[in-house]
């Protein structure tokens, strides 16, 4: 197993619904810095070229922007006291995604910030193109770990990640990020919370909810996940999503260090009967 030199890496993603208002921008900058994350992904920044100098000065550290218009789209990646070297930067032409490749200590990471379309046809088309770009980058940087975060405007599983649930499956997620897809990434929050229902967006009437903001991580890097969290953020109708990675096992305890059996199940007659039948079937087929 690869050992990271750094002790911990925290990443935040949030749809900010526009950063043009100076008071809102300063408040959100302060809020995410208080979370002490080193990498911050913002969607719907509504940034323009004329904003770069002022916004970077207010942030006080490295920042990378991909512009939409002053009232729609726009994505940005902000670095906060991160010791690393930029290897490559790639921008979309419409403010929908941005990719930066970083060397951090002895590891290489491909970070992708994405803001999906509300239109399903446009979303599928965009993610097909983005997927090919990421596949090529993975081929070029074979030792790199891939992290995709943002507002996908798609729920990974409409039956459990939407309220009310739908009886359909996201084409974007199934075709491009599913188990058999070439990128081989994992929905980290769902992996660690297989039975939970939690949402990142809610309409004003509280009648519709969905988990459309999430992190996708190279499956072979899930072992480094310390925690993943969905939590409140101010001045947005989206929640903040956070993922923490840890490489130095001496600095902090990892999540899921071992699996523990719930012995209360032994008092469940149906469960015990089911296990007995499965075992009988197994021994019958393998003896």
TORKOL-4160 file (C-alpha; in steps of 0.2 Angstrom, whole numbers, padded with zeros to 4 digits, m for minus):
287
<pt num="1" X="0000" Y="0000" Z="0000"/>
<pt num="2" X="0007" Y="0017" Z="m0005"/>
<pt num="3" X="0011" Y="0028" Z="0010"/>
<pt num="4" X="0007" Y="0047" Z="0010"/>
<pt num="5" X="0020" Y="0058" Z="0017"/>
<pt num="6" X="0007" Y="0071" Z="0023"/>
<pt num="7" X="m0003" Y="0068" Z="0039"/>
<pt num="8" X="m0020" Y="0074" Z="0032"/>
<pt num="9" X="m0028" Y="0083" Z="0017"/>
<pt num="10" X="m0046" Y="0091" Z="0019"/>
<pt num="11" X="m0056" Y="0096" Z="0004"/>
<pt num="12" X="m0072" Y="0106" Z="0003"/>
<pt num="13" X="m0085" Y="0108" Z="m0011"/>
<pt num="14" X="m0099" Y="0120" Z="m0011"/>
<pt num="15" X="m0112" Y="0128" Z="m0024"/>
<pt num="16" X="m0111" Y="0146" Z="m0018"/>
<pt num="17" X="m0125" Y="0153" Z="m0029"/>
<pt num="18" X="m0114" Y="0168" Z="m0034"/>
<pt num="19" X="m0099" Y="0177" Z="m0027"/>
<pt num="20" X="m0102" Y="0194" Z="m0034"/>
<pt num="21" X="m0108" Y="0202" Z="m0018"/>
<pt num="22" X="m0093" Y="0208" Z="m0008"/>
<pt num="23" X="m0101" Y="0204" Z="0009"/>
<pt num="24" X="m0106" Y="0187" Z="0004"/>
<pt num="25" X="m0089" Y="0183" Z="m0004"/>
<pt num="26" X="m0080" Y="0188" Z="0011"/>
<pt num="27" X="m0091" Y="0179" Z="0023"/>
<pt num="28" X="m0089" Y="0163" Z="0013"/>
<pt num="29" X="m0071" Y="0165" Z="0011"/>
<pt num="30" X="m0070" Y="0166" Z="0030"/>
<pt num="31" X="m0082" Y="0152" Z="0033"/>
<pt num="32" X="m0072" Y="0139" Z="0023"/>
<pt num="33" X="m0055" Y="0145" Z="0030"/>
<pt num="34" X="m0062" Y="0142" Z="0047"/>
<pt num="35" X="m0065" Y="0124" Z="0042"/>
<pt num="36" X="m0046" Y="0123" Z="0039"/>
<pt num="37" X="m0047" Y="0114" Z="0022"/>
<pt num="38" X="m0032" Y="0115" Z="0010"/>
<pt num="39" X="m0042" Y="0113" Z="m0006"/>
<pt num="40" X="m0059" Y="0122" Z="m0009"/>
<pt num="41" X="m0070" Y="0119" Z="m0024"/>
<pt num="42" X="m0084" Y="0132" Z="m0028"/>
<pt num="43" X="m0097" Y="0131" Z="m0041"/>
<pt num="44" X="m0108" Y="0144" Z="m0048"/>
<pt num="45" X="m0096" Y="0158" Z="m0044"/>
<pt num="46" X="m0103" Y="0170" Z="m0058"/>
<pt num="47" X="m0085" Y="0176" Z="m0060"/>
<pt num="48" X="m0077" Y="0186" Z="m0075"/>
<pt num="49" X="m0060" Y="0191" Z="m0080"/>
<pt num="50" X="m0061" Y="0208" Z="m0072"/>
<pt num="51" X="m0064" Y="0200" Z="m0055"/>
<pt num="52" X="m0048" Y="0189" Z="m0054"/>
<pt num="53" X="m0036" Y="0202" Z="m0046"/>
<pt num="54" X="m0048" Y="0208" Z="m0033"/>
<pt num="55" X="m0055" Y="0190" Z="m0028"/>
<pt num="56" X="m0037" Y="0183" Z="m0027"/>
<pt num="57" X="m0032" Y="0197" Z="m0016"/>
<pt num="58" X="m0047" Y="0195" Z="m0004"/>
<pt num="59" X="m0043" Y="0176" Z="m0004"/>
<pt num="60" X="m0025" Y="0178" Z="0000"/>
<pt num="61" X="m0018" Y="0162" Z="m0008"/>
<pt num="62" X="m0018" Y="0153" Z="m0024"/>
<pt num="63" X="m0035" Y="0152" Z="m0034"/>
<pt num="64" X="m0040" Y="0146" Z="m0051"/>
<pt num="65" X="m0055" Y="0151" Z="m0060"/>
<pt num="66" X="m0065" Y="0145" Z="m0075"/>
<pt num="67" X="m0078" Y="0159" Z="m0080"/>
<pt num="68" X="m0096" Y="0157" Z="m0085"/>
<pt num="69" X="m0105" Y="0174" Z="m0085"/>
<pt num="70" X="m0108" Y="0187" Z="m0072"/>
<pt num="71" X="m0125" Y="0178" Z="m0068"/>
<pt num="72" X="m0123" Y="0160" Z="m0071"/>
<pt num="73" X="m0110" Y="0145" Z="m0070"/>
<pt num="74" X="m0092" Y="0148" Z="m0066"/>
<pt num="75" X="m0081" Y="0136" Z="m0056"/>
<pt num="76" X="m0065" Y="0139" Z="m0045"/>
<pt num="77" X="m0053" Y="0130" Z="m0035"/>
<pt num="78" X="m0045" Y="0139" Z="m0020"/>
<pt num="79" X="m0029" Y="0133" Z="m0011"/>
<pt num="80" X="m0027" Y="0137" Z="0007"/>
<pt num="81" X="m0009" Y="0135" Z="0014"/>
<pt num="82" X="m0006" Y="0120" Z="0004"/>
<pt num="83" X="0012" Y="0114" Z="0000"/>
<pt num="84" X="0012" Y="0107" Z="m0017"/>
<pt num="85" X="0017" Y="0110" Z="m0035"/>
<pt num="86" X="0005" Y="0113" Z="m0049"/>
<pt num="87" X="0008" Y="0101" Z="m0063"/>
<pt num="88" X="m0005" Y="0105" Z="m0076"/>
<pt num="89" X="m0021" Y="0116" Z="m0077"/>
<pt num="90" X="m0036" Y="0113" Z="m0089"/>
<pt num="91" X="m0051" Y="0123" Z="m0091"/>
<pt num="92" X="m0068" Y="0121" Z="m0099"/>
<pt num="93" X="m0074" Y="0134" Z="m0111"/>
<pt num="94" X="m0091" Y="0137" Z="m0103"/>
<pt num="95" X="m0087" Y="0138" Z="m0084"/>
<pt num="96" X="m0093" Y="0121" Z="m0080"/>
<pt num="97" X="m0077" Y="0112" Z="m0075"/>
<pt num="98" X="m0059" Y="0115" Z="m0070"/>
<pt num="99" X="m0045" Y="0102" Z="m0068"/>
<pt num="100" X="m0029" Y="0105" Z="m0059"/>
<pt num="101" X="m0015" Y="0092" Z="m0056"/>
<pt num="102" X="m0005" Y="0094" Z="m0040"/>
<pt num="103" X="0011" Y="0085" Z="m0033"/>
<pt num="104" X="0009" Y="0085" Z="m0014"/>
<pt num="105" X="0024" Y="0077" Z="m0006"/>
<pt num="106" X="0026" Y="0060" Z="m0014"/>
<pt num="107" X="0009" Y="0059" Z="m0022"/>
<pt num="108" X="0001" Y="0066" Z="m0038"/>
<pt num="109" X="m0018" Y="0071" Z="m0038"/>
<pt num="110" X="m0030" Y="0075" Z="m0051"/>
<pt num="111" X="m0043" Y="0087" Z="m0044"/>
<pt num="112" X="m0058" Y="0091" Z="m0055"/>
<pt num="113" X="m0072" Y="0103" Z="m0050"/>
<pt num="114" X="m0088" Y="0101" Z="m0059"/>
<pt num="115" X="m0105" Y="0110" Z="m0061"/>
<pt num="116" X="m0117" Y="0100" Z="m0071"/>
<pt num="117" X="m0131" Y="0107" Z="m0082"/>
<pt num="118" X="m0149" Y="0107" Z="m0077"/>
<pt num="119" X="m0153" Y="0100" Z="m0094"/>
<pt num="120" X="m0151" Y="0081" Z="m0094"/>
<pt num="121" X="m0146" Y="0080" Z="m0113"/>
<pt num="122" X="m0133" Y="0094" Z="m0110"/>
<pt num="123" X="m0127" Y="0086" Z="m0094"/>
<pt num="124" X="m0124" Y="0069" Z="m0103"/>
<pt num="125" X="m0115" Y="0077" Z="m0117"/>
<pt num="126" X="m0103" Y="0087" Z="m0105"/>
<pt num="127" X="m0099" Y="0072" Z="m0094"/>
<pt num="128" X="m0095" Y="0061" Z="m0109"/>
<pt num="129" X="m0082" Y="0074" Z="m0115"/>
<pt num="130" X="m0076" Y="0077" Z="m0097"/>
<pt num="131" X="m0074" Y="0058" Z="m0095"/>
<pt num="132" X="m0063" Y="0056" Z="m0110"/>
<pt num="133" X="m0052" Y="0071" Z="m0104"/>
<pt num="134" X="m0050" Y="0063" Z="m0087"/>
<pt num="135" X="m0046" Y="0046" Z="m0095"/>
<pt num="136" X="m0032" Y="0053" Z="m0105"/>
<pt num="137" X="m0025" Y="0062" Z="m0090"/>
<pt num="138" X="m0025" Y="0046" Z="m0080"/>
<pt num="139" X="m0016" Y="0038" Z="m0095"/>
<pt num="140" X="m0003" Y="0052" Z="m0095"/>
<pt num="141" X="m0002" Y="0052" Z="m0076"/>
<pt num="142" X="m0003" Y="0034" Z="m0072"/>
<pt num="143" X="0002" Y="0036" Z="m0053"/>
<pt num="144" X="m0011" Y="0050" Z="m0050"/>
<pt num="145" X="m0026" Y="0048" Z="m0039"/>
<pt num="146" X="m0042" Y="0056" Z="m0046"/>
<pt num="147" X="m0054" Y="0066" Z="m0035"/>
<pt num="148" X="m0070" Y="0074" Z="m0044"/>
<pt num="149" X="m0081" Y="0085" Z="m0033"/>
<pt num="150" X="m0095" Y="0097" Z="m0036"/>
<pt num="151" X="m0113" Y="0100" Z="m0040"/>
<pt num="152" X="m0117" Y="0086" Z="m0053"/>
<pt num="153" X="m0135" Y="0091" Z="m0055"/>
<pt num="154" X="m0138" Y="0072" Z="m0055"/>
<pt num="155" X="m0141" Y="0060" Z="m0041"/>
<pt num="156" X="m0131" Y="0044" Z="m0041"/>
<pt num="157" X="m0146" Y="0034" Z="m0037"/>
<pt num="158" X="m0163" Y="0042" Z="m0039"/>
<pt num="159" X="m0172" Y="0029" Z="m0028"/>
<pt num="160" X="m0162" Y="0033" Z="m0013"/>
<pt num="161" X="m0154" Y="0050" Z="m0016"/>
<pt num="162" X="m0170" Y="0060" Z="m0020"/>
<pt num="163" X="m0185" Y="0064" Z="m0010"/>
<pt num="164" X="m0198" Y="0059" Z="m0017"/>
<pt num="165" X="m0188" Y="0045" Z="m0025"/>
<pt num="166" X="m0188" Y="0042" Z="m0043"/>
<pt num="167" X="m0189" Y="0025" Z="m0052"/>
<pt num="168" X="m0175" Y="0030" Z="m0064"/>
<pt num="169" X="m0156" Y="0029" Z="m0064"/>
<pt num="170" X="m0144" Y="0043" Z="m0068"/>
<pt num="171" X="m0137" Y="0040" Z="m0086"/>
<pt num="172" X="m0122" Y="0051" Z="m0081"/>
<pt num="173" X="m0118" Y="0041" Z="m0066"/>
<pt num="174" X="m0121" Y="0024" Z="m0073"/>
<pt num="175" X="m0112" Y="0026" Z="m0090"/>
<pt num="176" X="m0097" Y="0037" Z="m0084"/>
<pt num="177" X="m0094" Y="0034" Z="m0066"/>
<pt num="178" X="m0102" Y="0017" Z="m0062"/>
<pt num="179" X="m0093" Y="0001" Z="m0057"/>
<pt num="180" X="m0089" Y="m0004" Z="m0075"/>
<pt num="181" X="m0084" Y="0013" Z="m0081"/>
<pt num="182" X="m0066" Y="0016" Z="m0086"/>
<pt num="183" X="m0062" Y="0030" Z="m0073"/>
<pt num="184" X="m0065" Y="0017" Z="m0059"/>
<pt num="185" X="m0071" Y="0030" Z="m0046"/>
<pt num="186" X="m0081" Y="0027" Z="m0030"/>
<pt num="187" X="m0095" Y="0038" Z="m0023"/>
<pt num="188" X="m0086" Y="0040" Z="m0006"/>
<pt num="189" X="m0101" Y="0046" Z="0005"/>
<pt num="190" X="m0112" Y="0032" Z="m0001"/>
<pt num="191" X="m0098" Y="0019" Z="0001"/>
<pt num="192" X="m0096" Y="0025" Z="0020"/>
<pt num="193" X="m0115" Y="0027" Z="0022"/>
<pt num="194" X="m0123" Y="0013" Z="0013"/>
<pt num="195" X="m0140" Y="0014" Z="0021"/>
<pt num="196" X="m0141" Y="0033" Z="0026"/>
<pt num="197" X="m0152" Y="0046" Z="0017"/>
<pt num="198" X="m0145" Y="0063" Z="0017"/>
<pt num="199" X="m0147" Y="0077" Z="0005"/>
<pt num="200" X="m0137" Y="0092" Z="m0001"/>
<pt num="201" X="m0150" Y="0102" Z="m0010"/>
<pt num="202" X="m0168" Y="0107" Z="m0005"/>
<pt num="203" X="m0181" Y="0118" Z="m0013"/>
<pt num="204" X="m0189" Y="0132" Z="m0004"/>
<pt num="205" X="m0205" Y="0123" Z="m0001"/>
<pt num="206" X="m0195" Y="0108" Z="0007"/>
<pt num="207" X="m0205" Y="0097" Z="m0005"/>
<pt num="208" X="m0190" Y="0091" Z="m0015"/>
<pt num="209" X="m0173" Y="0085" Z="m0009"/>
<pt num="210" X="m0158" Y="0077" Z="m0018"/>
<pt num="211" X="m0140" Y="0072" Z="m0015"/>
<pt num="212" X="m0133" Y="0080" Z="m0031"/>
<pt num="213" X="m0117" Y="0087" Z="m0023"/>
<pt num="214" X="m0104" Y="0073" Z="m0019"/>
<pt num="215" X="m0086" Y="0067" Z="m0021"/>
<pt num="216" X="m0080" Y="0054" Z="m0033"/>
<pt num="217" X="m0063" Y="0046" Z="m0028"/>
<pt num="218" X="m0052" Y="0034" Z="m0037"/>
<pt num="219" X="m0057" Y="0017" Z="m0030"/>
<pt num="220" X="m0039" Y="0012" Z="m0025"/>
<pt num="221" X="m0038" Y="0028" Z="m0015"/>
<pt num="222" X="m0054" Y="0025" Z="m0004"/>
<pt num="223" X="m0042" Y="0016" Z="0009"/>
<pt num="224" X="m0035" Y="0033" Z="0013"/>
<pt num="225" X="m0052" Y="0041" Z="0017"/>
<pt num="226" X="m0053" Y="0047" Z="0035"/>
<pt num="227" X="m0070" Y="0055" Z="0034"/>
<pt num="228" X="m0084" Y="0062" Z="0023"/>
<pt num="229" X="m0097" Y="0074" Z="0028"/>
<pt num="230" X="m0112" Y="0083" Z="0022"/>
<pt num="231" X="m0115" Y="0099" Z="0033"/>
<pt num="232" X="m0123" Y="0116" Z="0033"/>
<pt num="233" X="m0116" Y="0131" Z="0024"/>
<pt num="234" X="m0122" Y="0149" Z="0025"/>
<pt num="235" X="m0129" Y="0159" Z="0010"/>
<pt num="236" X="m0133" Y="0144" Z="m0001"/>
<pt num="237" X="m0147" Y="0132" Z="m0004"/>
<pt num="238" X="m0134" Y="0118" Z="m0005"/>
<pt num="239" X="m0125" Y="0110" Z="0009"/>
<pt num="240" X="m0106" Y="0109" Z="0010"/>
<pt num="241" X="m0098" Y="0092" Z="0006"/>
<pt num="242" X="m0081" Y="0088" Z="0014"/>
<pt num="243" X="m0069" Y="0074" Z="0012"/>
<pt num="244" X="m0053" Y="0070" Z="0023"/>
<pt num="245" X="m0039" Y="0060" Z="0017"/>
<pt num="246" X="m0025" Y="0053" Z="0028"/>
<pt num="247" X="m0008" Y="0046" Z="0023"/>
<pt num="248" X="0002" Y="0046" Z="0039"/>
<pt num="249" X="m0006" Y="0032" Z="0050"/>
<pt num="250" X="0004" Y="0038" Z="0065"/>
<pt num="251" X="m0005" Y="0055" Z="0065"/>
<pt num="252" X="m0023" Y="0050" Z="0066"/>
<pt num="253" X="m0034" Y="0035" Z="0066"/>
<pt num="254" X="m0042" Y="0030" Z="0050"/>
<pt num="255" X="m0061" Y="0027" Z="0048"/>
<pt num="256" X="m0066" Y="0009" Z="0047"/>
<pt num="257" X="m0051" Y="0001" Z="0055"/>
<pt num="258" X="m0060" Y="m0015" Z="0057"/>
<pt num="259" X="m0077" Y="m0023" Z="0054"/>
<pt num="260" X="m0087" Y="m0028" Z="0070"/>
<pt num="261" X="m0101" Y="m0040" Z="0069"/>
<pt num="262" X="m0118" Y="m0034" Z="0076"/>
<pt num="263" X="m0121" Y="m0049" Z="0088"/>
<pt num="264" X="m0139" Y="m0044" Z="0091"/>
<pt num="265" X="m0143" Y="m0052" Z="0074"/>
<pt num="266" X="m0140" Y="m0069" Z="0082"/>
<pt num="267" X="m0157" Y="m0066" Z="0092"/>
<pt num="268" X="m0166" Y="m0063" Z="0075"/>
<pt num="269" X="m0173" Y="m0080" Z="0070"/>
<pt num="270" X="m0176" Y="m0075" Z="0052"/>
<pt num="271" X="m0158" Y="m0070" Z="0050"/>
<pt num="272" X="m0151" Y="m0086" Z="0058"/>
<pt num="273" X="m0162" Y="m0096" Z="0047"/>
<pt num="274" X="m0156" Y="m0087" Z="0032"/>
<pt num="275" X="m0138" Y="m0089" Z="0036"/>
<pt num="276" X="m0140" Y="m0108" Z="0040"/>
<pt num="277" X="m0148" Y="m0110" Z="0022"/>
<pt num="278" X="m0134" Y="m0100" Z="0014"/>
<pt num="279" X="m0121" Y="m0110" Z="0023"/>
<pt num="280" X="m0129" Y="m0127" Z="0018"/>
<pt num="281" X="m0130" Y="m0121" Z="0000"/>
<pt num="282" X="m0112" Y="m0116" Z="0000"/>
<pt num="283" X="m0106" Y="m0133" Z="0007"/>
<pt num="284" X="m0117" Y="m0143" Z="m0004"/>
<pt num="285" X="m0109" Y="m0134" Z="m0020"/>
<pt num="286" X="m0091" Y="m0134" Z="m0013"/>
<pt num="287" X="m0089" Y="m0152" Z="m0006"/>
